[in-house]
Amino acid sequence: MWVSGVAEIHGRWIARGLRSMPVPAAAMTLGHVVLGCTIADLERTRRHERVHVRQYERWGPFFLPAYLGASLVLKLMGRDAYRGNPFEIEAYAVDDPSKRSF
């Protein structure tokens, strides 16, 4: 299904993959494609995942290495590699305006 120029895909195999990741996820963005466990998960996480779509647009092919690099540095520092990741902080800020850094 296409929503505002972004392909949203869900299904049993996608759900199995997302739930078996090191940090289980309800949805995940890969460029202009958002994978979700269910339609409800795609709807619930839409604003958050659209922040990641914009991050992909800004960073291009460097997004994934930058995201993973930030997580690695945080993990090596003994911090939360997911919640402490600046890309996630920006995405979660759409749900909590008090955490916006811009």
Buried (B, 14 or more C-beta within 10 A) or exposed (E): EEEEEBEBEBEEEBBEBBEEEEEEBBBBBBBEBBBBBBEEBBEBBBEBBBBBBEBBEEBEEEBEEBBEEBBEEBBEEEEEBBEBBBBBBBBBBBEEEEEEEE
